[in-house]
Amino acid sequence: MMKKCGAEFFGTFWLVLGGCGSAVLAAAFPNVGIGLLGVSLAFGLTVLTMAFAIGHISGCHLNPAVSFGLWAGGRFPAKDLLPYIASQVLGGIAAGGVLYLIASGTPSFSLSAGFASNGYGAHSPGGYNLSAALITEVVMTMMFLLVILGATDKRAPQGFAPIAIGLCLTLIHLISIPVTNTSVNPARSTGVAVFVGDWAVAQLWLFWVAPIIGGILGAFVYRFLGSERA
């Protein structure tokens, strides 16, 4: 379990550093910024690379909503939920700390820009309200779990799951960055919100509740669709 939790810690660290780091450091860099497409791809690449690197160690959840979804889907024991989630959150916060140290190395840096935090209302990139943010996070996480469970099913083509999962996360970001800055991952949201404080922490509840609900719903959908019973 220690090795599994270590893998989840470093895997989530990479997801937050790579995904949020691309948003904070590179998205709008003068003249050569990578934009929303680049940030979306960065998040997908973190999951794809870590799925190959640590999938055989911990299953590469990197996300409390994924852990809950896999539990609801009968793929993960309840007794391992707490240590996995704790490792994921700590990995996300550690990455947020490293990103803060890097980003604050320039005089133009300010946490008031959001530090890649997730939000709704005035803190949504597109000004989307709470209802839109809630629906987005639930549905996107539900679809993410549907892809994860389907791609890792023993009946699916073997060896391609990391590619499908990474590209799914890329697509999710392409759709939903304007709405919430895309969470679908409570550890990712927490990892940067704790450094912003204020509104980011006040709105953090949504980015725990909605992804976990979505993950569990995705598991129920796949248990119905993927059942081998007639």
N, C-alpha and C positions, 0 to 999 in steps of 0.2 A: 504493500500500500504506500510506503514511503516513496518508492520509485515512481509509482503511478501519480501520486500527488506532486512530486517534483516535475514530472513531465507536464502535468496540467499547469503548474505554475509558470514554467518557462514557455510553454506553448501559448498561454494567454498573454504573457509578457510580450511575446513576438507579435501577437495579433494587435494589441493596443499600440505598441511602439510602431509597428509597420503601418497600420491603418490610420490611427489618429495622428501619427507622426507625419504621414503624407499630407494629411489635411492641414496640420498646423504649419509645417515647414515648407511644403512644396506646392500646395494647391493654387495659391495665388502669387507665387514667386514672380517678381518683375520679369515680364516679357516671355518667360519660359515656364510659367505655371502649368501644372499637370491638370488642373480643373477637376470637375466632378467625375469625369470618365477615369482619370488617373487615380483618384482616391478610391473609386469603386473597385478598380482593378487591384489596387494595393491591398484592400481588405480581402478580396478573393485569393490573392497570392499568399497571404499569410496563412490562411487555412489550408490551402493546397499544399504548401511546402511543409507545414507542420503535420499534416495528415500522413505524409510519406515518412516524416522524421520520427514521430512519436505515436502514430496510430497503433503500432504493434505493442506499445508499452501501456498506454492508458486508454486507448480508443479515441484520443484527440477530441475531447468534448469542447474545451476552451470556453465554455459558456454554460451558466447555470440553467438556462432555458433548455439547452440541449440535454443536459443531465436529467432534468425533470422529464423531458419528452421521452428519452430512452428508457427511463424508469416506467413511465406510463405505457410505453410500448412493449414492456416485458423484456427489455434488453439490458437492464442495469439494476443492481440490487439497491433497495432503499437504504441499507446500512452504509453505503458508500456515498450517499448524496452529500452529507455535511462535509466530509473531508475534501471531496472534489470541489464543491462550491467555495469553500474557504480558500483552497489553493488557487482557484481561478480568480477570485476577488483580490487576493494578495498579489498575484502576478500582474493583474491589471493596474493596481495602485503603484506597484514598483515601476512598471513601464511609464505610468503617468509622471512619476518622480523623475525618471531619467529624461523623459521628453521635456519636462519643465526646466531641468538644468541646461539642456541643449538650447531650447527655444529662448530662454532668458539671456542667452549670450549675445543678443543684439539689442541695441537701445530702442528699437521700434516695437519690441514685444510687449504685449499687454494682455492680461487675463480677461480684460473686458471684451476682447474679441470673441470670447467663448471657449477657447482652448479645445475645440472639437467636441464640446459637450452637447448632449441631446436636450431638446426642449420643445415646447409647444407655445402657442400664442405669440407673444412678443419675442420669444426666444426660438421660434421655429424659423428656419431660413426663409421659408415662403410665407410666414405669418399664419400657418394653419392652426386651427383651434384644437382644444383638448379632444373633442370627439373624433376629429380626423386623425389626430396622432394615435389615439387609442386603437381605432380600427386598423390603421396602417401597421402598427407594431404587432397586433394580434395576428392579422392575416399574413404578413410577411414571415413571421416566425412559424406559423402553422405550415406554410409552404416549405420553409427551410427544413423542418422536421420531416415532412413528407418525402422530400428529396433524400435526406440523410438516411431514413429508414429504408427507402426503396433502393438506393444505391448500394447499401451495405447488406441487403438481403442476400442470403446464400444462393438464391436463384438468379440474381443479377450477374451480368458479366463481371468477372473477377479482375481486380487490379485497377479499375477505373473510378472507383468511388471518390478518391480525393479530387479528381478533375471535375466530376459532376458537382460535388459539394462546393468546391472553390468557385466554380462558375455561377452556381446558384447564389452564393453570397454576393458576388459581383453584380448580378442582375438585381438582387434585392436593393443594393445601394443605388444602382442606376434609377430605380423607381422612386425610392423613398428619401434620399438625402434632402430634397427640397421640403419635405414634410417635417421630419424630426431630426435631421442629420443622421438618421439611421442608427438605431440601437440593435434590436433583435438579440441583445446580449447584455444582461445586467452587469456583468463584470467589466465589459468595455465601457459602459456608461459610468459606473462607479469610479473606474480608474482615473478618469479625468475630472469628474464632477467634484471630487473631494478637494482638488486644488483650486477650483473656481469658487466653491462655496456658494453662499447666497442663493440665487435663483436656481442654479444647477442642482444643488442638493435639495432644495424645496420641491423641484419637479422630478427628482430621481425616482420617487415611488412608482410613477407611471412606467418607467423603463425597467422596473423589476416585475410589476404585476402583469403588464400586457405581454411581454415575451414569454413568461412562464405559462400564462393561460394559452397563448398561441402554441407553445411547444407541446403542451398536453393535448390540445385539440388536434394538432398534427399527428400525434401518436394514435389517437382514437380513429382518425380518418384512415391512417395506414393499416391499422389492425383490421378495419372493415374491408378495405380494398385489397389488402395483401393476404388475407386469409386464404388458405388452401382448401378450405371447406367449400362445398358446392353451394 
